[in-house]
Amino acid sequence: MAASIEDITINYEENDVLIVKELDKEVLTKGAWTTIIFKYQQWEAPKEAYSPIRFTIRRYRKIRGQYMQQSKFNISSMDQAKKIIEALERWIDEE
């Protein structure tokens, strides 16, 4: 849990290994409900290497002064990310 948006991270360590490595983040909305998109890599133990770049969109709700994750959507590949971008651009252009 984090008290401020700046402190929110998806870095996750287990047995001294950084399992989820946050590379970047962009705050999409701020307030009692906050939405953040993260760029990250995940440790793949069998390969002893990090995965290709992935993305996740997470929603946090501030409860009793702490941001708690409420939901998430993982974008599992660059191809999926490009398809999301294309759909959004098309819909925005239609407006």
C-alpha positions in Angstrom: 0.0 0.0 0.0 1.1 3.6 -0.6 0.1 6.9 0.9 0.8 8.9 -2.3 0.5 8.2 -6.0 4.3 8.7 -6.4 4.9 5.8 -4.0 2.7 3.3 -6.0 4.8 0.7 -7.7 4.4 -2.8 -9.1 7.9 -3.8 -8.3 7.7 -7.2 -6.6 10.5 -9.1 -5.0 10.6 -12.7 -3.8 13.6 -14.5 -2.3 15.8 -11.6 -3.2 14.8 -11.8 -6.9 12.9 -8.9 -8.5 10.0 -10.8 -10.0 8.2 -7.8 -11.5 10.4 -5.0 -12.6 8.7 -1.7 -13.2 10.3 0.2 -16.0 8.0 3.2 -16.2 4.6 4.5 -15.2 2.1 7.1 -16.3 -0.6 8.4 -14.1 -3.8 8.6 -16.2 -6.2 10.0 -13.5 -5.7 11.3 -10.0 -8.0 11.5 -7.0 -9.8 9.1 -4.7 -9.8 6.7 -7.7 -6.5 6.7 -9.5 -5.6 5.0 -12.8 -2.0 4.2 -13.7 -0.4 2.4 -16.7 2.8 0.7 -16.0 5.6 -0.6 -18.4 7.2 -3.7 -16.8 9.1 -6.9 -17.3 8.5 -10.2 -15.4 11.3 -12.6 -14.3 11.1 -15.9 -16.1 12.9 -18.4 -13.9 13.3 -21.2 -16.5 15.0 -18.8 -18.9 16.8 -17.0 -16.1 15.9 -13.7 -17.9 13.2 -11.0 -17.9 10.3 -11.3 -20.3 9.7 -9.0 -23.2 8.2 -5.6 -22.2 4.6 -5.8 -21.0 2.0 -3.3 -19.8 -0.6 -3.2 -17.1 -3.4 -0.7 -16.3 -4.3 -0.6 -12.7 -7.0 1.2 -10.7 -6.4 2.3 -7.1 -8.8 3.6 -4.5 -7.7 5.7 -1.6 -9.0 4.2 1.6 -8.1 5.6 5.0 -5.1 7.5 3.5 -3.7 4.5 1.6 -4.0 3.6 -2.1 -5.3 0.0 -2.5 -5.4 -1.8 -5.9 -9.0 -2.4 -7.0 -8.6 -3.8 -10.5 -6.0 -4.5 -13.2 -5.8 -5.3 -16.9 -2.6 -6.8 -18.2 -1.6 -6.2 -21.8 0.5 -9.3 -22.5 2.3 -8.4 -25.7 3.4 -5.6 -28.0 0.9 -6.9 -30.6 -2.0 -6.6 -28.2 -0.8 -3.1 -27.2 -0.7 -2.0 -30.8 -4.2 -3.3 -31.4 -5.5 -1.4 -28.4 -3.8 1.8 -29.7 -5.2 1.3 -33.2 -8.8 0.8 -31.9 -8.6 3.9 -29.6 -7.1 6.0 -32.4 -9.9 4.9 -34.8 -12.6 5.6 -32.3 -11.1 9.0 -31.4 -10.9 10.0 -35.0 -14.5 9.1 -35.5 -15.5 11.7 -33.0 
